[in-house]
């Protein structure tokens, strides 16, 4: 497989916390490659390092050592300003709690990443956000604020927002963890359909083995090491 197909590549990534000579290593030499179009679950017990690994892949934290490449680009050489730009272009985030802005409508929430990129709202942003909300089944909720939406609908807005800049990678941290079974199944199905239609790579952290085994690949993390 060509390196051009590597969306994310981690080589011997380690992460330590602590100071004054007392450190704890929570990730121990992680090697992981995510290819274009993969739909992968990241599983493991609480405290195994999943959130730390996701933050490092998402360029929200720096590793203590090791190499992280995003679409072949070594991120270790980039200043923080360039890392922020790369993250905005390359990675979308979906969390268990939606982190929507309460005062903004669904449409405005989805437009937000595009406005941050362009510096101002534009008709093209509105068109893009409208198309995405229509895609996730919320064409009739464009002007609704989060408080007027159900939990599943809020998560759909969050998914549309993550897709706004058309990133090659979506990181989803327990995206169905705050939903009932029916709503969770709908959100999972939506993520899967987006993956099939757009070729977007997904890495989904989940504690739900039922959902994990519906992914095409499962990566298991135990005590800071990939074991399967």
C-alpha positions as CSV (number, residue, x, y, z in Angstrom):
1,X,0.0,0.0,0.0
2,X,1.4,3.4,-1.0
3,X,2.3,5.9,1.8
4,X,-0.2,8.2,0.1
5,X,-2.9,5.9,1.5
6,X,-1.7,6.3,5.0
7,X,-3.9,8.9,6.7
8,X,-2.2,8.5,10.1
9,X,1.0,6.6,10.9
10,X,2.4,6.3,14.5
11,X,5.8,4.9,15.0
12,X,7.1,3.9,18.5
13,X,4.9,6.6,20.1
14,X,5.3,7.0,23.9
15,X,3.6,9.3,26.3
16,X,4.8,10.1,29.9
17,X,3.3,12.3,32.5
18,X,4.9,13.7,35.6
19,X,7.8,15.9,36.8
20,X,10.4,16.2,39.5
21,X,11.9,12.9,38.3
22,X,8.7,11.0,38.9
23,X,7.0,9.9,35.6
24,X,4.4,7.5,34.5
25,X,4.4,6.1,31.0
26,X,0.8,5.6,29.7
27,X,1.6,4.7,26.1
28,X,4.4,2.2,25.5
29,X,5.8,2.2,21.9
30,X,2.6,2.4,19.9
31,X,2.8,1.5,16.2
32,X,-0.4,2.1,14.3
33,X,-1.3,3.0,10.7
34,X,-4.8,4.0,9.6
35,X,-5.4,3.8,5.9
36,X,-7.7,5.8,3.7
37,X,-11.3,4.5,4.0
38,X,-10.7,2.3,7.1
39,X,-13.5,2.0,9.6
40,X,-11.8,1.1,12.9
41,X,-12.9,0.6,16.5
42,X,-10.5,1.3,19.3
43,X,-11.4,-0.7,22.4
44,X,-9.9,-1.4,25.8
45,X,-10.6,-1.2,29.5
46,X,-10.8,2.1,31.4
47,X,-7.3,3.4,32.1
48,X,-5.8,1.6,29.1
49,X,-4.7,4.9,27.4
50,X,-7.5,5.2,24.8
51,X,-8.2,8.9,25.4
52,X,-4.5,9.7,25.5
53,X,-3.9,7.9,22.2
54,X,-6.9,9.6,20.6
55,X,-5.6,13.0,21.8
56,X,-2.2,12.3,20.3
57,X,-3.6,11.1,17.0
58,X,-5.8,14.2,17.0
59,X,-2.7,16.4,17.5
60,X,-4.2,17.7,20.8
61,X,-1.3,16.4,22.8
62,X,2.4,16.0,22.0
63,X,3.9,12.5,22.5
64,X,7.0,12.2,24.7
65,X,8.8,10.4,21.9
66,X,8.0,8.7,18.6
67,X,6.9,9.9,15.2
68,X,3.4,10.9,14.1
69,X,2.7,11.4,10.4
70,X,-0.5,12.9,9.0
71,X,-0.8,12.0,5.3
72,X,2.9,11.5,5.2
73,X,3.8,14.7,7.0
74,X,5.9,14.5,10.1
75,X,4.1,16.5,12.7
76,X,7.1,16.6,15.1
77,X,8.8,19.3,13.1
78,X,5.8,21.6,13.0
79,X,5.3,24.7,15.2
80,X,2.0,24.9,17.1
81,X,0.4,27.3,14.5
82,X,1.1,24.9,11.7
83,X,-0.2,22.0,13.9
84,X,-3.4,23.8,14.5
85,X,-3.9,24.4,10.7
86,X,-3.1,20.8,9.9
87,X,-5.6,19.6,12.6
88,X,-8.3,21.9,11.2
89,X,-7.8,20.6,7.6
90,X,-7.2,16.9,8.3
91,X,-9.1,15.8,11.4
92,X,-12.8,16.0,12.5
93,X,-13.9,15.2,16.0
94,X,-17.1,13.7,17.4
95,X,-17.4,13.3,21.2
96,X,-19.8,11.6,23.5
97,X,-21.1,15.0,24.6
98,X,-21.8,17.1,21.6
99,X,-20.1,20.4,22.6
100,X,-22.5,22.3,20.5
101,X,-22.8,26.1,21.1
102,X,-26.1,26.6,22.8
103,X,-26.8,30.1,21.5
104,X,-26.2,29.0,17.9
105,X,-28.6,27.2,15.6
106,X,-27.8,23.7,14.1
107,X,-26.8,25.5,10.9
108,X,-24.5,27.9,12.6
109,X,-22.9,25.2,14.6
110,X,-22.0,23.3,11.5
111,X,-20.7,26.4,9.8
112,X,-18.4,27.2,12.7
113,X,-15.3,25.3,11.5
114,X,-15.6,26.9,8.1
115,X,-16.0,30.4,9.6
116,X,-12.9,29.8,11.7
117,X,-11.0,28.9,8.5
118,X,-12.3,31.7,6.3
119,X,-12.7,34.4,9.0
120,X,-16.3,35.2,8.2
121,X,-19.6,33.5,7.1
122,X,-20.2,33.1,3.4
123,X,-23.0,31.8,1.2
124,X,-20.8,28.8,0.3
125,X,-20.4,27.9,4.0
126,X,-24.2,28.0,4.4
127,X,-24.7,25.9,1.4
128,X,-22.2,23.3,2.6
129,X,-23.7,23.2,6.1
130,X,-27.2,22.9,4.8
131,X,-26.2,20.0,2.6
132,X,-24.5,18.2,5.5
133,X,-27.5,18.7,7.8
134,X,-29.7,17.4,5.0
135,X,-27.4,14.4,4.7
136,X,-27.7,13.5,8.4
137,X,-31.5,13.8,8.3
138,X,-32.0,17.3,9.8
139,X,-33.1,19.4,6.8
140,X,-36.2,20.5,8.8
141,X,-34.1,21.4,11.9
142,X,-31.6,23.9,10.4
143,X,-32.7,26.9,12.6
144,X,-33.2,24.8,15.8
145,X,-30.9,25.5,18.7
146,X,-29.4,22.5,20.5
147,X,-31.9,22.7,23.4
148,X,-34.7,22.1,21.0
149,X,-33.1,18.9,19.6
150,X,-33.0,15.4,21.0
151,X,-29.8,13.8,22.0
152,X,-29.6,11.8,18.8
153,X,-30.3,14.9,16.8
154,X,-27.6,16.8,18.6
155,X,-25.1,14.1,17.8
156,X,-26.1,14.3,14.1
157,X,-25.4,18.0,14.2
158,X,-22.0,17.2,15.7
159,X,-21.3,14.7,13.0
160,X,-22.2,17.2,10.3
161,X,-19.9,19.8,12.0
162,X,-17.0,17.2,12.0
163,X,-17.5,16.7,8.3
164,X,-17.8,20.4,7.4
165,X,-14.2,20.9,6.3
166,X,-14.2,17.5,4.5
167,X,-11.3,16.0,6.6
168,X,-9.8,12.7,5.6
169,X,-10.0,11.4,9.2
170,X,-12.8,11.5,11.8
171,X,-12.0,10.6,15.4
172,X,-15.1,9.6,17.4
173,X,-14.8,9.3,21.2
174,X,-17.7,7.2,22.5
175,X,-20.1,8.9,20.0
176,X,-23.0,6.7,21.0
177,X,-22.2,6.5,24.8
178,X,-24.8,9.0,25.8
179,X,-27.6,7.6,23.7
180,X,-30.2,4.8,24.0
181,X,-29.8,1.7,22.0
182,X,-32.0,2.7,19.1
183,X,-30.4,6.2,18.8
184,X,-26.9,4.6,19.1
185,X,-27.7,2.2,16.2
186,X,-28.9,5.1,14.0
187,X,-25.7,7.1,14.7
188,X,-23.5,4.1,14.1
189,X,-25.3,3.4,10.8
190,X,-24.9,7.1,9.8
191,X,-21.1,7.0,10.4
192,X,-20.8,3.8,8.5
193,X,-22.7,5.2,5.5
194,X,-20.5,8.3,5.5
195,X,-17.5,6.1,5.5
196,X,-18.7,4.1,2.5
197,X,-19.9,7.1,0.5
198,X,-16.9,9.5,1.1
199,X,-14.0,7.2,1.9
200,X,-13.4,9.1,5.1
201,X,-11.3,7.2,7.6
202,X,-12.9,6.6,11.0
203,X,-11.4,5.7,14.3
204,X,-14.1,5.1,16.9
205,X,-13.5,4.6,20.6
206,X,-16.3,2.5,22.1
207,X,-17.0,0.4,25.1
208,X,-19.9,-1.3,23.3
209,X,-18.6,-4.6,22.0
210,X,-21.7,-4.9,19.9
211,X,-20.8,-1.8,17.9
212,X,-17.1,-2.6,17.9
213,X,-17.6,-5.9,16.1
214,X,-19.6,-4.1,13.4
215,X,-16.4,-2.2,12.5
216,X,-14.2,-3.6,9.8
217,X,-11.1,-3.5,12.0
218,X,-10.8,-3.6,15.8
219,X,-7.7,-2.3,17.6
220,X,-7.4,-3.3,21.3
221,X,-5.4,-1.3,23.8
222,X,-4.5,-2.7,27.2
223,X,-2.2,-1.0,29.7
224,X,-0.9,1.4,27.0
225,X,0.0,-1.3,24.5
226,X,-1.8,-2.5,21.4
227,X,-2.5,-6.2,22.0
228,X,-4.8,-7.0,19.1
